[in-house]
Structures are given as C-alpha cells and as structure tokens.
Amino acid sequence: MNKPPEHPVFRDPSRPVSERVEHLLGLLSLEEKKAWMTHNWPGIERLGIPAYSWLNECLHGVARAGTATVFPQAIGMAASWNPGLMRRVATAIADEARAKHHESARMGDRGLYKGLTFYSPNINIFRDARWGRGHETYGEDPWLTAQMAMAFISGLQGDDPDYLKVAACAKHFAVHSGPESQRMTFDVWPSHRDLRETYLPAFRAAVREAKVASVMAAYNRLYGDPCCASRLLLEEILRKEWGFEGFVVSDGGGFDFVHGNHMVSCGPAETVAMSFRNGCDMELGNVCEKGLGAALERGLLTAADLDRCLRHSLTILFRLGFFDADGGPYAATPYRVVGCREHRELALEMARQSLVLIKNENRLLPLSRDLANVAVIGPNADSRAVLIGNYNGIPARQITALQGIQDLAGEATRIWFAQGCDLTDKPVFFAFGPKERNLSEAVAAAKRSAVAILCLGLDPTMEGENGDPEADETDAGGDRRTLDLPKSQQELLRAIRATGTPVVLVLFGGSPVTGVYQHADAVIQAFYPGEAGGQALAEVLFGDVNPAGRLPVTIPQSTEQLPPFADYQMRGRTYRFMAETPAYCFGHGLSYTTFEYTDVALSRAHIQAGQTVELSVRVRNTGPRAGDEVVQVYLRDVEASVPVPRVKLCGATRISLAPGEQKSVSVHIPEQAFQAYDDKGAPRIETGVFELFVGGGCPRQEGVRGQWTSLTVT
C-alpha cells in the first residue's frame, strides 16, 4: 500500500478523469478495493475520502429521502408523449437531488438515499398488462420508451461535458417484466428476433444516444445465464457492440439468487467471480462479504479484475465531482429548489398533459361550472396513495381528486361526496364488526346530482413489486391475476349507472382495467398523477385544460385476450402483434376539439436501403377550442421477408393549435424504421413497399383520424 502524497493527483480536477482514477487505484489497498465492490462504500480516512452509498431512487421525483416534488408516475409521464417536457421534469429532479445530497453531506450524513447515483429509469417493455411494475415503465412500445428514456436520462445527467449532474441507471437489463413472483428463478428464452426488436432497443438508445451512466442487471436468467453474470448481455452486447463506458450494478440481492435460486454456481465465491468476470461491476447486496475474499484466495478472481470493475464505477464518481474539493459545478445548488413553486407548477403541467380522455359520449365533458349538484364518489376520490404511486418522495402539498373538484367548482355548486365502497374486496374491520361500505350513500348522492364523477381503479397496494409491503393486497406477488376491478367497485359502478345520472369514470392506477367502459358516459385515465393530480383532473373536467394524453399501453377487451403471462414471445402481445381488436389501442386519446390531416407527403417516394425519409402533413384545429394533438406516424411492411409487427410506431410529435390554426408538421423516419430481424436476431434493411400512416392515433384504433401514404425501398 502506497503512502498518500501530500497533494494527490486524484484530487486535482484539472487532470483527466482517467489519470485521476488510475492514481487513486494505485493508492488503494486490496482490502479497500474489496470494500468498494458493493453499493455501500466505507470512507477511507487516510485519504480523506468519506463514505458513499450508491443506492438512490428518482423514478418520478427524488424518492425515499423526505420532501421532494412528486411528479406523475412514469407510465403517466409516458402518456404525455412529450419528451421535451420529460427532460424538464428530469432536470428539476436532478436539481432537487443535488440540493438534498450536498445539504446532507454538509451535516456529515452519507447514508442511504443520500447519494448522486440513481437507479432510474425503468425502461423494461410493459409487455403484459398484468405485470405489477408496469406503471414504473414508459409503456409497451420500444420507440416511445426509447424517446422518453433518453429525455429523462439527459435531463438527469445534464449538459456539462465533463461533469454529471446526477448519474442515471437504465434498468432492468434485460427481458424483465414479470411474473414478479418468479423473477428470482425465471429463465427467459425469447426469440432472438423479439430480443432485438422489442426488448433491447430502449437500452441501446439509453447507452448509445443518452450516454447513460449505469445499467442495472435484471434478476432473471436470459438463455440460461443470470443477467448479472451474462457475458452475452454485459460484455458482448453492452460493451463491445454498444460501446458502454459506465458501470453495471446488480439488482438488489441479485447475487444471492445466482447460487440460491438459479443454482448456476456452487456458492458465494463462484457467484462473485462469475458476475464480476462476465461484466458486472458492483453488487447491490452483501454476497461479496461472504465470497469475495474466497474468490481471490482461490484464484477465481484477481486484483486486476477488481481494478477493471472499479475503473467503471470510479469514473462515474469522479464525473459527479465527488473527489473535488468544491464538489464540482453543481455543488452550489440551493436547498430552496426542493419542492419549490417552479417545480410544483411543472408537476401540475406534467399531470395535465398525462391525462387521457378515453371516452366522451354526447360530449358530456367538459362540465359546466353552473351545475347545482355534483357527486364525487369512490374509494380513490380522496386518496393520496393514488397520487404518488411507488418509488416516491413526500410532497409538501397533495391535491386529491375531491379537493381539486371542490376548489374549481362554481360557488353555487354543491359537492356530494361518498366513498361508496372499499378499494378491494377484503373486509375492513372496526371494533364492532366489518366496515359499512356506504353504497346507499353513494347512490343517494348520485340521484341528487347532475353528474356523478366516479373515482375507481387501483392503488399501489394492488399492483407493485414482489416483496413490496405496499403490494400485499395481491396474492400474485405484486402482479394482477385479472384486469377486472374488484367486485365491490364493479357493484358501485353498476349501482351509480342504474340511477340514470350521467357518469364520468376516472380510473386511477398504472395498468389497464377491463369491463367498465360500457358503464360510463365519459372515461378519463388518470394513472398515478403526482402531487398536483387532483387539480389537473379538475381542470380537465371543467374544461380549463383540453386533454391530450395518449395511451402508452393497449387496453384489451379482457384478460382472455392476453397470451400466457410467462410466455416472453411477443406474438399476440401489444398493439404491434395482437390479432384481436382491443378495447382501446395504444396511442388512443380524445380531445375537446377536432383535428384534420391533409397534404401528407414524403420527401421522396423511393429510397435506397439505408436512407431516411421525411414525412410532412398539414394538421388543422377544426374545432372551437385550443388544444394539443399528438401527431403519430406508424409503419407497415407490406412485403416483409421475415415476421414483422402488424404496424409499429416510428415517429411522433406533440403540437399545440388554436381554433382554426394549422401547422405543417415534419417527422423524420430513420433508417431503423425499415429494419427487420432474421431468426438469429441479425438486422437487415427490408426492401419493397411500405405503408405509412400519420394521424392522431394508431391505425388499429377504430375511427382514428389520419391519412395513409406509401413508399418503396430498393
């Protein structure tokens, strides 16, 4: 062990990061290096290095670290179809993260959830609506997921060429999306075509385009190998093919499952050696405490292996300014940004843009403020849990649906509130027996009102992560066995419908529900809308905001339309591959105004393989209200030489139009849009005729507005 110099190179920010990393590695003893192979780094007093915890979360706001602005859950932000707004949200999250980190550090608190390395975003494909963690993702489509992921990562990491504002982490790599209860044992064998066409594109974009700082390996196996020890994923694809330069971390406790559940190694020493030698750089867990020393003693690992791993993690920590005396350029971020007015307004704007108007018969919405009586009914009407979802912080102020409606309704409007039923069918007991569900009170309120706003759906106790205490209501390890609402909610919905009062159904939750749409005149999908969700909802209900969210997932007719949950082949899944007609397709969403598409044109109708094309279209607001339209472009390979999606999204942009206003919109169609994969997962640029649809939704949605055109690739 070398004696530390008086003015160490690793402390000098004028030196290249690579030089600083090598200098520090040269000062560390083997024992010190061993201690830095897991997520909790002890401080090294002789070098003046404080402790550091790598574990932090910021899925939709700084999480688990006290007060923070809580934005809509990831699935809701994806429904905005607005990467620009997503980047602004991520920038605000990073600012709050910096402020909280440096304030804690000034007080000597280097504990859990105080670092600058965040295990967000979750960019797995929401391939099955039953998956309990689907609401943490950006939905079912690879293109939309990639766009939202790149915006989020770029906003978190900032624009400085040398320093990261915070370090993002793309997870869970790869092919991970339920069943939750089997994730520690499951061996996934998707086709190589599905792997490349569906499961990997968002990760590739995160690495190659957004330069994500880290990647988290999934719990499951892929083609027989645990993801945290998969040479195919971590070395061949991630580093060699994509040029990844960051660090790879296991999922929490992932090393334990290599030998304990997957049983592909003989014990802790073999697990540690297998994982570190095959591309993982850091363990989130404690198997290293049991096996790292033995792995080194037995020659399964060498000190050079540790150095290789530490180079990756140390490089990121240097780029975060951790070893700079002044903490780097972001160290002066003031604590007052945490939950500040600007960030609260941003949370409100994202909530507004995330709400999806699914149905609006007879133009029931927007509501008049002159209504004498309005009923607000349901177990989610005054729930704070449905605002914040999971992996969340604690907002300084929360506005429920009930409060938002009360605040915005006219002074002469009386609001009748009744819970009507519990969220689930599990009995809730008080001292003198089971709780009265008050169905009769809800019916009485509806009968006396001009409209009934019925707030139903899910909450984090009904969908979530396996082992998460919040998801204990489910017996499927966080997943959902059925997409139907609990019987108590179905009973409430039918009872309110039977009164004859017009029904506005507001569905909270992060995944689709089925069998309810025929019982309501209007339906809004609210997801988990964040701290300002109730205000945003009220603004949409009363017409202050014209809704323009679009579904990031397909809503099936029933659970029976879904393939077996454990089948990771994409056939029959999502709008891209399902043969049946869904209840509502990915990309669907209504408005209080109308739009017209004309003059669709391509920059050229005939291109060579490997070339790109520009699609232009004129969009006009033909209705009476200002509003946003999400212009979506889908592609169909008419003469495919291999199996391909029925249609696939290949471009989109969100625009705002005043009444009567029109805009010419141009969407770039990259060469990858014309790419397909053979049985071995090898890419090829398809030739032949392609059809392109541009409009306000997916062409698989009945009645969608838009136009078709075609081009030829040779």
N, C-alpha and C positions, 0 to 999 in steps of 0.2 A: 504494500500500500504506500503510495507516494504522499509525502507531506504537502499539504496545500500551499501554494505560493501566496505571497502577500497580496498581489493584485492578479487574481486568477483570470485567465482568458475567458472562461465560461461566463464571467460576469460582465464582459465587455460587449455592449450592444453594437459597437462599430465593426466587430468581427463577423464573418459569415457564420450562419447558424451551424453549418456542418462542422466548422472548425471548433465552435463552442461545444458542440455535442461530443466530439472526439476528445477534447480536453477534459471534459467532465468525466467521461467514461474512464479515462486514464487515471483519474483521482479516486475512483470508487474501488472499494474492496469487493471481493467476491460475495461476502455476506451482505454488503449493502446492495449489490446488484440483485441478489436473490430476493431481498425485501421489497424491491421495486418491480417485481414481476406480477404483482396483484394490484387491485384497484386502490388499496389504502396504503399510500407511501408514507413511511415514517420519516420524520425530519432527520437530517444529518447535521448535528450541532457543530462538528469540527469544520464543516464547510459553510456554515451559516445558512443551511437550506431548511426551510420549515416543512412541516408535514403537508401532504396534499391528498385529498380524496377525489378520485376521478369520477365518482358516481354522482350524476346530477340529471335532472329531467326538465324538459320545457316543451312538451308536446303542443300545448296551446297557451303558453304562459309559463313563467318560472314556477316550478312545481315543488311542493313539499318543503318549502323554505319560508313559510309565513306569507305575509301580504304580498300580493302581486296582481297585476291586471290579468283577468281570466278572459281570454278570447273564446269564440266558439270552438267546440271540439273539432278535430282535424277533418272529419267527414263533412261537417257543416262548412268549414272554410273551403273545402273542395267544391261544394255546391255553389260557391260564388263564381267559379270558373274565371277567377281574376288573379293571375299570378302577380301582377303589379301590386295589388292590394295585399296579397300574401307576403310579398317581400317587405312592405311597410310594417306589417304585423311582426314579422320576424326581427326586423331592426329594432322595434320597440322592446321586444322580449330580450334581445341581446343587451340593450341599454340597461334594462332593469337587472339583468343577470350581472353585468359589470358592477353596477352600483351596490348590489347586495354582497357580491364577493369582496369588494375592497372594504366595505364597511365592516364585514365580519373579520377580515384579515387585520384591520387596524386594531380590533379588540382581541386579537390572538385566537380567534375561532377559525380553525381549519377543518372543521368536521364535515360530516356527511351533508350532501346537498349544498355545499358552500363553494364548490369549485367552478371552473370555467369550461369544463368538458361535459357536454350534454348528450344523453342517449336519445336523441330525437333528430329526425323524424322517423316514424314507422311507415315504410313505403312498400310493405307487402301488398299484393293484389287481393282485394276483397272478393275472392272467387266464389264464396258461398255465403248466402245471407244469414246462415245460422251461426257463423263464427262470432264468438263473443267479443273479439278485439277488432272487428271490422271497423268500428267507429273511430279507431285510432288512425286509420289509413285515409288515403285520398280516393278510395273507391275502387271500382272494378276494371278501369281502363288503363292500359300501360302508358298511353300518350298523356292523358290528363294527369296521371300520377307523377310522371316524369316532370311535367311543367310545374306543378305545384311544389314538388320536392326541390327542384332546382331553385325556385324562388325563395323557398323557406331557408334552404341551406345558405344561399348567397346573402340573404338578409341577416342571418345569424352571424356569419363569419366576417362580413364587412368587406370594404373595398381597399383596405390598406395593402399594398403589395408585399409588405414584409411581416405584418402582424395580423393575427386573427382577433376579431372582437370576442367571439367565443368559438369553441370547436363543436361542430355538428357531428352527428353519427347516424349513418343510414342503417336501419335495421328492419327485419332480421334476415340475414343473408344465409340461405335463400330458400325459396319454395316453402314458405311458412305461413299458414293461415288456417289452422285448426285441423282436426279437432283438438281443443285445448287440453282435454284430459289425457291425450296420447302424445303430446308434443315431446315429452322426455323419452319416449320409446319408439316413436313412429319412424319408419324407413320409407322415404318418399321416392317413387320411381315415375316421375312424369316422362312423357316422351321428350326426346331431345328437341323436337320442334317446339313443344309447349314451353320448355325451359327457356329457349332463346326468344321466342315470340311473345311470351306473356310474363314470365316470372323474373327475367333479368333486365329488361330494357330500362326500368326506372333506376336500378342500381348502376347500370352503365352510365346513364345520364348524370347521376349524382357524382360519380367518380370522374368521368371524362369532361363534363361540362361545368359542373358546380365545384369541382375540386374538394369534395367533402373530406374533412379531416380524419374521420374514422369510420369504421364499419363494424357492426356487431354481428357475430356469427349466431345462427339460429340454434335452437335446442335439438331439432330433429336430425335424422340422418338423410343424406341425399345419395342415392345409388350405393347404399351400404356404409358410407363413411359419415361419422358425426360432422356436422357442419363446422364446428370449431376445430376440427382436425382434418378437414377435407383439402387435400392438395389440389384437386381439380378446381374448387371454388377459390381458395385463398392464394394459391400460387399461380396456377395455370391461367385462370380467368382474371382474377382481380389484379394481380401484379404484372404478370407478363403480357396478357392480352390488353388490359385496360390501362396499364401504367400507373396503378395506385401507389401513392407515396406516403399515405398516412399510416395509422396503426389499426390493428384488428383486435377487438376485445371479445371475449366470450360473453354469452348471455349469463345472467345471474345464476350461479350454481351449475353452469353448463359442463364444467369439467367433471363434476360429480357423476353426471349421467353417462359419461363416456364408458366408465367401467361399471357403475352401479346399475344403470338401466339398459343402455345399449349393449353393454357387455362385449365391447370390441377390444378392450385392453384388460390386462390382468390386475391392475390396481393403480393407485395414485401416481407412482413413479412412471409407469408406462403411459398413463394418460397425459401427464405433463410433457413428457418427451414427445409423444405423438403430436400433440397440439402445437407446441412451440416449433417443432421442426417442420410441420406442414403449413405454417403460415399464420398462426395465431400469435399475437404479441403480448397479450395481457390477460390474466384471469380475473373475472369478476366472481370472486368466491374465495375459498380457503383450501383447495386441494394442494396448492403449492406448499403450504405449511407442512403437509404430510409427505409429499412426494418429490419436491424439487431437489432437496439435498440428496436423496437416494438416487435420483436420476443422474445427477452429476457424479456421484461416487461410483456408480455402475457404468459410467461411460455412455449412457443413453443420451445425454446432453453434454455440451462443452461450454466453457465460458464464452467462447466465440458465438455460440447460439444465443446466449443471453445478450451479448453486445448487439447482435443483429436486431433482436426484438426491441431492446432499449433505444436503439437509434431512431426507430419509428416513433415511439411514444415521447422520447425526449425532444425530438424535433418539433412536435406539436406544442409541447410545454414551453419551449423557447419562443416559439412564434406567438404564444399567448402573453409574453412578457413576464413570465413567472420568475425568471432568473435576473431580470433587470432591476436595478436598484430603485428606479422610479415606477416600476410596474408596467411600463410601456405606454403607448399613446392613449389608451382608453382608461387609464387608472384614475383620471380626474372626473369620471362620470359621476355627477352629483346624486346623492341618495334621494333627492326630491323627485327624480323621474319615476320612482316606484309608485305605481298607481296614480300617476299624475293625470290632470284633466285631459291633456292631449291623447294619452293612451286610452283613457276611458272612452273618449269620443271615437277613437279608432276601433275599439271593441264594439261600440254601437254600430259603426258603419259596416264592419265585417258581419255583424249579426243581421243587419238589414239586407245585405247582399247574399246572405246564405239561405234565406227563407225561400222555400219552393211552393208556389201555388200549384197544386196538383189538379184540382178540380174547382170549377166555379159555375155551377148550373144557374141559368137565368140571371147571371151577373149579380148574385147575392152580395158579393163583395165588390167594392168596399162598402162598409156600413155607414149609415148616416149618423152624425152626432146628435140628431134631434130625436132619436128613439127614446121613448119614455122608460122602457124597461129592457134590460139586457141580462140574461142569465149566464153566469160563468161557472161551469160545472166540471168536476173531475178531479181525480187524485193528483194530477200534475198541474192543476191550475195555480196552486200557491206553493209549489215545491221549489226549494232551492237546489236540491240534488240534481234536478233535470236541467239546470242552467250550466253546471260546471263539469259534468261527466267524470272522467277519471284522469289520473296523472295531472292533477290540478294544483294551483295555488289557492290562496284565500283572498277573495276580492274584498276591497274595502266597502263596497256597496253592491247589493244584488237586487235586481228588479224582476220579480216573478211575473207570470202572465197576468194574474189577478191584479197586482199592483199597477202594471203598465196600463191595463184597460181602465182601471179606476182613475188613474192620473189623466188619461187622454179623453175619456168620455165627456160628453157635454154636461154642464152643471145641472141640467134638468133631468139627466138620465139616472135612473136608479139601477144599481148593480146588485142583482141577486146572486149570492154565492152559495154553492153546496158542493161538498166533496163527492157525494153520491155513492162511492164505493172505495174500497182499498185498492192499492195498485195491483196486488196479487190476490190469489185465492186463498192464501194461507191465513187462517183465522188470527186475529189480533185480540188478545185477551186483556181485560182490565180486572180490577179486584172482584167485580161482581159478575163476571162472565164475558162472553165474546162481545167485541165492539159492534155497535149498530152501524151498518153501512150507510144508512140515511138515503136509501134510494127514493123513498117517498118525498123527502125534502127536495131532492133534485128535480123530480117530476113536477112538484108544486111550483118551483122556481121557473121551470121551462114553460109551464102553462101560462104564467103571468107575464111572459116576455115576448118581445117582438122577434128575438133571435136567441138561440142557445149556442154559446161558444163552449164546446166540449173538449177539454184538455186531457187526452188519454195517451197511451203509448207505453214506453219503457222508462226505466231509470237505471243507474249503474248497479243496482242490486240484481238486475235481470239479465245483464249481458256484461261480460268483462273477462278478466284474465283468470286462468286456472290458479286456484290458491289465493286469490284476492278476496279478503273478507267481505268486501262490498258486494261481491257476486254470489253470496251464499244462498240467495233466493232460488237459484237454479240448481238442478241436480245433474246438470250436464257439464260440470267443470268450468262454468262461465259461458258456455255456448247455449244456444236455444234449440230445443227439440222440435218446436213448431214455430211457425211465423204468425200464428193466430194470437190475438190478445187474450189475456186471462178471461175466464168465463164471467167473472164479476164485471169486468169492463165491457164485455160484449152485452151483458144484460143491461147495463146502464145505457149503452148506446141505443139499443133497441127500444128501451123504455122512453128515452127522450125523443127518439124518432116518432114513436107512436102518439106523442102529444100533438103532432101536426105543426109544431113550431119549427121554422127553418133552422137547420143545424149547420154550424161551422165546426168541423172537426179539426183540431190541432193535434198533430201527432209529434210527441217528443220521443227521443231515442236515437240510437245510432245505426239502426238496421231496419230493413223493411218489415212492415206488418201486412197481413193479408185479410181479406174477408170483411173489410169495413167500409169500403169506398161507396158502395151502393146505399149505405145508410146515412149519408150526409149530402147536403147540397153543395158545400164547399169544403175543400180539404187543404190544409197547409202542413207541410213537413217542416218542423222546426229544429230537428236534430237536438243537440245539446248546445244552445245558442250563446252561452257565455254570460258574463255578469250583467250585461245590458239586454239580455234576450227578451225580457218582458216588455221593455219599451219598444224594441224593434218590432215585435209581434203586434203590439197595439197600433203602431204607426202603419203597418201593412193592413191591419183590419179596418182602420178608419180612413185609409187612402192617403195619408200623409206621405207614404212611400209606396211606389209601384213595384211589386215584387218581380225579381228577375233571376232568382236562383234556379239552377237546373240540376236534376238528379245526377249524382255521381255513381249511382247504382241502379240496377234494374229491379223493379218490384214485380215478383212473379204473381201469378194468379193464386197459387197455393204452394205449400211445401212440396206437394207431389210433383211439381214441375222441376224440382231440383234433383240432380244426379246424387248418388250416394255420397255422403259428406266426406268420407275418407278417400274418395277417388280423386286424384290430383290431375287426371287428364282433363283438358279443357272442353272436350266435346260435350255439348248440351249446356254449357255454362255461359253466363253473362250474355249481353245483347250480341256479342260477337259470334257466338256459336250456338245458342239455343235455337231449336227449330220451332217451338211453340210460341204463341203470342202471349207476351206478358201482360200484367195489369197495366203497368206503366213502364216505359222503356228508359234506359239510361239516356240522359240529355233532355228529358221532358221537363217542361215548366211553362206555366201560363203567365199572362200579364193583364193589366187593366187597360192596355191599349192593343193595337194590332199593327202588324208589320207586313210589308210587301217586298218580295225579292224579284228583281228584274235585271236584265242585261248581264247575265252571267257569261263570263268569257275567260279563256285561258290565254296566257302569254304566247303559247304555241300549242297546237293540237296534235303535234307529232314530235316526240322527243327520242333521243338515243338513250340506251340503258346507261344509268349513272348520272343523267341530267336531272335538274329540278325544274319546277314549273310554278308560275304564279297564277292563282285563281282570283279573279275580281268579280264583284257583284255589287249592284246598287240596292241598298236597303232603305226603305221609306217608312216612317211612322205614319200610318194611315188613320190612327185613332185620335181621341180627344185629349189624351194625357201624355205628358213627357214620360219616357221610360227607357230602360236598358234592354237591349237584345243581345243574346249570346249567339253570334254567328258561328255555326258549326259546319265543318267540312268532313264528309265521310267518303271512303273509297271502297269500290267493289272490283275485285279482279275477275273479269268476265271469262278469261281464257286461262285460268290458273293451271300450271303444270303439276302442282302439289296441293294437298289440302290447305286451304286458307280460310280466314274468317269470312262470314257471310258479308259483313261490312265492318269497317274499322274507322275510328276517328283518326284523322291525320292533321287537323288544324282547327283552331277556334280563336275567337277574339270577342271581347265584350265591349259594346259601344253604347253611347247614350244619344237619344234623339228626342228633340222637342216635337210637339204635334206638327205634322206636315213636313218636318225636316227629313232630308235624305242624305245619305253618305255613300260614297264609293269605298268599299272595303276590299282590301287585298290580303290574301292569305297565302303564305309561302308553303308549297308542298315539297318537302325534302325528298331526296333520292331514296331514303329508307322507307318511304311510304309504299314504294313499288317493290320492296324486298320481301321475299318469302324464304322458307327454310325447308331443306330436304329432311329425310328421315333421321339423318345423323346430326341435325342441327346446323348444318353448313348453310350460310346465307347465299342467296342468288337474287339478282335483279330480274324480275319477271318481265317478259315481253308480251305483246299482244294488246288487246283492248281493255281499257279501264274505264269505269263509270265513276263520276264524282258527283256527290250531292252536296249542295250548300243550302242551309236553311236554319230554322230556329230549333231544331232538334234532330234526333236520329230518324232516318227514313223508315225504320221499322216501327215507329210510333204512328198509329192511325191519325190521319188528319194533319200531320205536321206540315208547316208552310216551308216552301223552298223550291229549288229547281235542280234538275239533273243536267250534266254535260258529260262528254266523253273525250278521251284522248287515246293515242296509240303509242306504245313504246316498242322500239325496234333495236 
